[in-house]
Amino acid sequence: MKALKIAGAAVAAVIVVAALLLIVGGPSGFLTSEIQTRVERETGYKLTIAGATRIGIWPSLNVKLNDVTLQDPKDRNGASRLTVGSLQADVTLSSLWSGRPQVTELVIDKPVLHLPLLRERSGQLISSAKPAAAPGEAGKAAIDRVTVTGGAVVFSNLRDRVENRIDGIDAEMRMGADRKIKITGAAKTGGHPLKFDIRATAPQPPLERQNIPVEIGFEAPSLLQASLAAKAEVRLNGSTVMINGLSGTLGDGAFNGWASVDLASKPLVKLDLDFQRLDIGAKAPPSSGAQAWSNTTFDVSGLNYVDAQVRASAAEFSIAGAHFAPAAIDATLGSGVLKVRFSNLGAYGGQASGEVTADAAAAEPSFALRGDLAGVRALPLLTSTADFDKLDGKMQAKISVRSTGSSQRAVMANLNGTAFVVFQDGAIIGLNVAKMIRSLTSGTLSGWQEKQDQVTDLSQLSASFRIDKGQAVTTDLNLVGPLVKMTGVGTIDLGTKQIAFRVDPKLVMTTEGQGRASDPVGLGIPVMIDGPWAQPRIYPDMAGILDNPDAAYAKLKEMGKGLFGKDGGGLGGLLGGLTGGGTAGGGLGTDGPAGGGLSADKLGETLGNLIQQGLGLGLGQAPPGQGSSQGPNQVPSQVPSQAPSQGRSIPAPGSPVPAAPPAPAPQNETIPQAPQDSPAMNEVLRQLFNR
């Protein structure tokens, strides 16, 4: 009886252990060597299983391998390998007896594929010692579903200390009885999310040189402005993947063409595509001109590890907000040097051509730009590319620059080359240059005095620059417009966004354009423009102007001829023209035989003083030191030298001139009203102050 109890207990224990093994799985180290041998014999790759191997029978037969590594035995440094945290295969028992194992699900957890980044095209990236399977040997096993969780692809170059990753790969592959394959998943690269959807129909093995219909859907919201959908016929030819009959859409723009990728060692990509519409890169948000260039480093080292030959054409092409139609671009990438050539791009009513080069082969990347613009509308081009909306007109430019650096600030500070630009038949928007020039007689200006409703028409604005280490120097700045003319020299510090210009502005007393007036009248002394290019200081170039502005402007005020040409001749001639008087007759602004007008020198001095006061105090206000009880002084025909005029208005030609200033009004009497300004003077002031 006791023996039966012991035997019963032993049987019960065996049953419990067996049940646990069925559910949990038992250690199966004895299978490890057999699995490794079989994989190496069938594929030519070395399989290492560093973790435990378990076999479970419930609820289905399953095999689980832990800490698995698969690599080419010829790859001694292990740069190319696949590591897997765990791999589990569920197999139906019935399929084992038939000799054709049916894997219902293969779960691959935390796989990491390591791929080397090569600078040169030599040797094989991955080579297999096993030739392609023969038709009779293939298809012995079938897999219904493959699930990948927490996967990654690591691209690295130990010598260059470069590593790029695609992380967070979660994917699922299903294969039906009709050999249709569907792969869906998501991943992240550099923090940017990706989604992909691949559909294909697998032919009967072997796959070599057979067309495989493939459809691809791809989304990368932070990298591509729109989703990509494409279909093609894919063929494997040795290490080359050939993609024929490629067509699809990028957003709402269709494209077609072909491509190929040679995966032997360093990848070689060949691509030829034609787009209806192609948009690359979203427009950068507008930034203040006072904001310094970014010192954040950018990495272009990836250009060293791919070779490419690309040709792309588009009926409409947009890049970072700039629009071109039509466009054709040829690009080559080899040995870390990218060259992009474009010719006859349709650009805002004109044409653009040139070449952009980026060299990432050296430790510090270098860049070069050569470009020609002809007949391009300036406002939309500058607004879309540089967020600059102050210039309009037909633009012609020639640029040839080069630089080095790995940040915006470094590239701009190291810029060298030449540039020439000219704007014709346009306008400076938001600025009234003539008014700015006149305002300089009353105070230093801070900033460009921008107002949305102001415009300065220009016939031509041109300048050529020689650029050395970020310093763009010009000696031929020239602005010509209906009401203003200006020449100058100066320097633009591209690295710090500072400017220092010395210009000679002149006002043109006609709206009929340049060349119609004999001698433009001007400020008489150069004007300095220096400081940040978004908010510079603008002031006359006078000694001590910044040390003692009041004294300097008092001196400028005394120079009546400074604003209106020599002895006021500019305004004298203008007033004579406005009133119908000639230079030889007795009109206003001359000292003709009739003796009814003022001499040009006295008129210039008097009007200079008058306008200086008007600019400083505003018309209709008394100058400093004069009480409201003092009546307005009228300018006589012959102004005594010891009593310079301080009048606020000038009588019309032929008006009676009192011999002496009127006596002050008594305290209890009403102050007499000042006489009305003449129409001629009002016209002068309107042209000077209101334009």
CORLINKA-V876006 format. One record per residue. N is the residue number from 0. PHI is phi in whole degrees, -180 to 180 (NA if undefined). D_FIRST is the distance of its C-alpha to the first C-alpha in whole Angstrom. Layout:
BEGIN
N|PHI|D_FIRST / N|PHI|D_FIRST
END
This chain:
BEGIN
0|NA|0 / 1|-64|4 / 2|-64|5 / 3|-63|5 / 4|-64|6 / 5|-64|9 / 6|-64|10 / 7|-63|11 / 8|-64|13 / 9|-65|14 / 10|-63|15 / 11|-61|17 / 12|-64|19 / 13|-62|20 / 14|-64|21 / 15|-62|23 / 16|-62|25 / 17|-63|26 / 18|-62|27 / 19|-64|29 / 20|-65|30 / 21|-63|32 / 22|-84|33 / 23|-86|35 / 24|102|35 / 25|-109|34 / 26|-64|36 / 27|-133|38 / 28|-60|40 / 29|-66|40 / 30|-85|42 / 31|-59|45 / 32|-64|46 / 33|-67|46 / 34|-66|48 / 35|-61|50 / 36|-63|51 / 37|-66|52 / 38|-65|54 / 39|-66|56 / 40|-69|56 / 41|-84|57 / 42|-116|59 / 43|88|61 / 44|-102|60 / 45|-88|57 / 46|-109|54 / 47|-118|53 / 48|-115|49 / 49|-89|49 / 50|-100|46 / 51|-79|43 / 52|-117|42 / 53|-129|39 / 54|-121|38 / 55|-118|37 / 56|-112|35 / 57|-121|35 / 58|-81|37 / 59|-146|39 / 60|-67|39 / 61|-143|41 / 62|-123|42 / 63|-125|44 / 64|-112|46 / 65|-119|47 / 66|56|50 / 67|-108|52 / 68|-131|55 / 69|-125|57 / 70|-154|61 / 71|-75|63 / 72|-63|63 / 73|-80|67 / 74|-89|67 / 75|-72|66 / 76|-87|67 / 77|69|65 / 78|-68|68 / 79|-115|66 / 80|-161|63 / 81|-124|60 / 82|-114|57 / 83|-131|54 / 84|-64|52 / 85|-154|49 / 86|-136|49 / 87|-129|47 / 88|-120|47 / 89|-100|45 / 90|-125|45 / 91|-77|44 / 92|-65|41 / 93|-65|43 / 94|-70|46 / 95|-67|44 / 96|-69|43 / 97|-81|47 / 98|85|48 / 99|-124|50 / 100|-57|48 / 101|-109|49 / 102|-88|49 / 103|-74|49 / 104|-155|50 / 105|-119|51 / 106|-106|51 / 107|-114|53 / 108|-109|53 / 109|56|56 / 110|-80|57 / 111|-132|60 / 112|-99|63 / 113|-99|65 / 114|-126|69 / 115|-78|72 / 116|-99|75 / 117|-108|78 / 118|-86|81 / 119|-123|82 / 120|-90|81 / 121|-150|80 / 122|75|77 / 123|-102|74 / 124|-66|72 / 125|-136|69 / 126|-122|69 / 127|-111|66 / 128|-80|65 / 129|-106|64 / 130|-68|66 / 131|-60|66 / 132|-67|63 / 133|-74|64 / 134|-55|64 / 135|-74|62 / 136|-93|59 / 137|-84|60 / 138|76|58 / 139|-72|54 / 140|-124|53 / 141|-127|54 / 142|-122|54 / 143|-82|54 / 144|-149|54 / 145|-125|55 / 146|-121|55 / 147|-116|57 / 148|-129|56 / 149|63|58 / 150|-84|60 / 151|-156|63 / 152|-123|66 / 153|-116|67 / 154|-105|71 / 155|-145|72 / 156|-138|74 / 157|-65|74 / 158|-65|77 / 159|-86|79 / 160|55|76 / 161|-116|76 / 162|-147|73 / 163|-123|73 / 164|-132|69 / 165|-115|68 / 166|-111|65 / 167|61|63 / 168|-78|63 / 169|-121|60 / 170|-143|61 / 171|-140|59 / 172|-121|60 / 173|-123|59 / 174|-128|59 / 175|-91|60 / 176|-66|59 / 177|-87|63 / 178|68|63 / 179|-84|65 / 180|-112|64 / 181|-130|64 / 182|-123|64 / 183|-130|64 / 184|178|64 / 185|-147|66 / 186|-160|66 / 187|-140|69 / 188|-134|71 / 189|58|73 / 190|83|72 / 191|-97|73 / 192|-75|71 / 193|-130|71 / 194|-136|70 / 195|-140|69 / 196|-145|69 / 197|-122|69 / 198|-128|69 / 199|-152|69 / 200|-121|68 / 201|-81|67 / 202|-78|68 / 203|-67|66 / 204|-59|65 / 205|-82|67 / 206|-80|69 / 207|-56|72 / 208|62|75 / 209|-115|74 / 210|-73|75 / 211|-118|73 / 212|-67|74 / 213|-133|73 / 214|-123|74 / 215|-128|73 / 216|-122|74 / 217|-142|74 / 218|-133|75 / 219|-145|76 / 220|-55|77 / 221|-88|78 / 222|-113|80 / 223|-114|81 / 224|-71|83 / 225|-145|82 / 226|-78|79 / 227|-110|79 / 228|-134|78 / 229|-149|79 / 230|-142|78 / 231|-165|78 / 232|-104|78 / 233|-104|76 / 234|-133|76 / 235|-97|74 / 236|-131|76 / 237|66|75 / 238|-91|75 / 239|-104|77 / 240|-102|76 / 241|-104|79 / 242|-120|79 / 243|-111|82 / 244|60|83 / 245|-74|82 / 246|-152|83 / 247|168|82 / 248|-137|83 / 249|-119|83 / 250|71|84 / 251|-105|86 / 252|-105|88 / 253|-85|87 / 254|-149|87 / 255|-155|87 / 256|159|87 / 257|-149|85 / 258|-157|83 / 259|-151|81 / 260|-135|79 / 261|-97|79 / 262|-96|75 / 263|-73|76 / 264|56|76 / 265|-67|78 / 266|-63|78 / 267|-120|82 / 268|-108|82 / 269|-120|85 / 270|-146|86 / 271|-139|89 / 272|-132|89 / 273|-125|91 / 274|-111|91 / 275|-74|93 / 276|-149|92 / 277|-132|90 / 278|-116|89 / 279|-126|88 / 280|74|87 / 281|-75|88 / 282|-66|91 / 283|-68|91 / 284|-62|91 / 285|-63|95 / 286|-127|95 / 287|-68|98 / 288|-64|101 / 289|-78|101 / 290|-72|97 / 291|-70|96 / 292|-62|95 / 293|-69|91 / 294|-101|90 / 295|-71|86 / 296|-77|86 / 297|-116|85 / 298|-117|83 / 299|-115|85 / 300|-65|83 / 301|-60|81 / 302|-66|84 / 303|-77|83 / 304|-112|80 / 305|-142|81 / 306|-107|84 / 307|-152|86 / 308|-133|89 / 309|-128|89 / 310|-131|92 / 311|-137|92 / 312|-131|94 / 313|-153|95 / 314|-68|97 / 315|-138|96 / 316|-136|95 / 317|-126|94 / 318|-136|93 / 319|52|92 / 320|95|94 / 321|-81|97 / 322|-117|98 / 323|-134|100 / 324|-159|100 / 325|-82|100 / 326|-147|98 / 327|-141|97 / 328|-131|96 / 329|-117|95 / 330|-135|92 / 331|-130|91 / 332|-135|89 / 333|-157|88 / 334|55|88 / 335|83|87 / 336|-112|91 / 337|-104|91 / 338|-124|94 / 339|-117|95 / 340|-113|98 / 341|-138|100 / 342|-143|103 / 343|54|105 / 344|-73|103 / 345|-75|104 / 346|-132|104 / 347|49|106 / 348|84|109 / 349|-131|109 / 350|-134|107 / 351|-136|105 / 352|-150|104 / 353|162|103 / 354|-150|100 / 355|-119|97 / 356|-127|95 / 357|-129|92 / 358|-112|92 / 359|-104|88 / 360|-71|88 / 361|-84|90 / 362|-63|88 / 363|-110|90 / 364|-67|91 / 365|-127|94 / 366|-138|96 / 367|-146|99 / 368|-138|100 / 369|-129|104 / 370|-148|105 / 371|-127|108 / 372|-121|108 / 373|-142|111 / 374|67|113 / 375|-87|109 / 376|-71|109 / 377|-72|109 / 378|-60|107 / 379|-67|104 / 380|-68|103 / 381|-69|104 / 382|-67|102 / 383|-77|99 / 384|-95|98 / 385|-126|100 / 386|54|100 / 387|-117|103 / 388|-121|106 / 389|-107|109 / 390|-128|111 / 391|-136|112 / 392|134|114 / 393|-76|114 / 394|-114|112 / 395|-127|113 / 396|-149|111 / 397|-132|110 / 398|-130|107 / 399|-144|106 / 400|-135|104 / 401|-150|101 / 402|-164|99 / 403|-135|95 / 404|141|93 / 405|-122|89 / 406|-152|90 / 407|-58|93 / 408|-62|95 / 409|-66|95 / 410|-63|96 / 411|-68|99 / 412|-73|100 / 413|-101|100 / 414|-68|102 / 415|-136|105 / 416|142|107 / 417|-136|110 / 418|-152|110 / 419|-136|113 / 420|-144|113 / 421|-142|115 / 422|-116|115 / 423|-129|118 / 424|50|119 / 425|-138|117 / 426|-159|116 / 427|-97|115 / 428|-93|112 / 429|89|112 / 430|-129|115 / 431|-114|119 / 432|-64|120 / 433|-61|124 / 434|-67|123 / 435|-61|121 / 436|-63|124 / 437|-67|126 / 438|-68|123 / 439|-67|124 / 440|-78|127 / 441|-119|126 / 442|175|122 / 443|-69|119 / 444|-95|117 / 445|-114|113 / 446|92|111 / 447|-88|112 / 448|56|114 / 449|-76|112 / 450|-143|112 / 451|-60|111 / 452|-91|114 / 453|-99|116 / 454|-145|117 / 455|-114|119 / 456|-67|120 / 457|-136|120 / 458|-83|122 / 459|-162|120 / 460|-135|118 / 461|-142|117 / 462|-168|116 / 463|-119|115 / 464|-128|113 / 465|-111|112 / 466|-110|108 / 467|-141|107 / 468|52|104 / 469|82|104 / 470|-102|108 / 471|-96|109 / 472|-110|113 / 473|-128|116 / 474|-122|120 / 475|-137|121 / 476|-62|119 / 477|-146|121 / 478|-122|121 / 479|-129|124 / 480|-143|124 / 481|-61|127 / 482|-120|127 / 483|-150|126 / 484|-138|126 / 485|-151|124 / 486|-123|124 / 487|-178|121 / 488|-135|119 / 489|171|116 / 490|-135|112 / 491|-114|109 / 492|-89|106 / 493|-70|103 / 494|-73|101 / 495|-107|102 / 496|60|103 / 497|-113|107 / 498|-130|110 / 499|-146|113 / 500|-124|116 / 501|-125|120 / 502|-121|122 / 503|-117|125 / 504|-88|125 / 505|-139|128 / 506|-92|129 / 507|-108|131 / 508|-84|133 / 509|-160|133 / 510|-100|130 / 511|-88|132 / 512|103|130 / 513|-68|130 / 514|91|133 / 515|-88|135 / 516|-99|136 / 517|-67|139 / 518|-131|137 / 519|-61|134 / 520|-98|134 / 521|-146|131 / 522|-68|130 / 523|91|132 / 524|-134|129 / 525|-64|126 / 526|-118|123 / 527|-99|119 / 528|-129|116 / 529|-146|113 / 530|116|110 / 531|-60|106 / 532|-69|107 / 533|-85|106 / 534|-151|108 / 535|-83|111 / 536|-91|114 / 537|-129|117 / 538|-157|120 / 539|-65|124 / 540|-85|124 / 541|-117|127 / 542|-61|127 / 543|78|125 / 544|-62|124 / 545|-92|120 / 546|-76|122 / 547|-141|124 / 548|-58|124 / 549|-62|126 / 550|-66|129 / 551|-65|128 / 552|-72|128 / 553|-65|132 / 554|-67|133 / 555|-64|132 / 556|-65|133 / 557|-70|137 / 558|-88|136 / 559|-60|137 / 560|-74|138 / 561|-63|134 / 562|-87|133 / 563|-122|136 / 564|84|137 / 565|-64|140 / 566|54|142 / 567|68|141 / 568|-61|142 / 569|-63|139 / 570|-74|139 / 571|-61|143 / 572|-64|143 / 573|-64|140 / 574|-66|142 / 575|-62|145 / 576|-68|143 / 577|-68|142 / 578|-100|145 / 579|86|147 / 580|-82|149 / 581|-100|149 / 582|-71|149 / 583|-106|153 / 584|-96|154 / 585|-93|154 / 586|-87|151 / 587|-69|148 / 588|94|147 / 589|-133|150 / 590|-120|153 / 591|-77|155 / 592|-61|159 / 593|-69|159 / 594|68|157 / 595|-96|155 / 596|-130|152 / 597|-92|150 / 598|-71|150 / 599|-63|147 / 600|-68|146 / 601|-68|147 / 602|-64|144 / 603|-62|142 / 604|-64|142 / 605|-67|142 / 606|-68|139 / 607|-60|137 / 608|-63|137 / 609|-61|137 / 610|-69|134 / 611|-59|132 / 612|-65|133 / 613|-64|131 / 614|-69|128 / 615|-80|128 / 616|-117|128 / 617|92|128 / 618|-63|131 / 619|88|133 / 620|-109|132 / 621|-78|135 / 622|-67|134 / 623|-57|133 / 624|90|136 / 625|-110|138 / 626|-80|138 / 627|-71|138 / 628|-80|141 / 629|-80|143 / 630|-74|144 / 631|-69|143 / 632|-82|145 / 633|-107|147 / 634|-85|147 / 635|-76|151 / 636|-63|152 / 637|-117|153 / 638|-83|150 / 639|-63|152 / 640|-67|150 / 641|-82|150 / 642|-132|148 / 643|-63|145 / 644|-69|144 / 645|-127|141 / 646|-70|142 / 647|-108|139 / 648|-152|141 / 649|-122|143 / 650|-67|146 / 651|-67|147 / 652|-56|150 / 653|89|153 / 654|-71|152 / 655|-66|155 / 656|-112|154 / 657|-68|154 / 658|-73|156 / 659|-145|154 / 660|-60|151 / 661|-66|151 / 662|-70|151 / 663|-58|148 / 664|-73|148 / 665|-61|149 / 666|-60|146 / 667|-97|147 / 668|-111|148 / 669|-76|145 / 670|-72|144 / 671|-65|146 / 672|-75|143 / 673|-68|143 / 674|-65|144 / 675|-71|142 / 676|-67|141 / 677|-77|142 / 678|-58|141 / 679|-64|141 / 680|-68|139 / 681|-59|136 / 682|-66|136 / 683|-63|135 / 684|-65|133 / 685|-63|131 / 686|-66|131 / 687|-76|130 / 688|-106|127 / 689|-104|126 / 690|-87|125
END
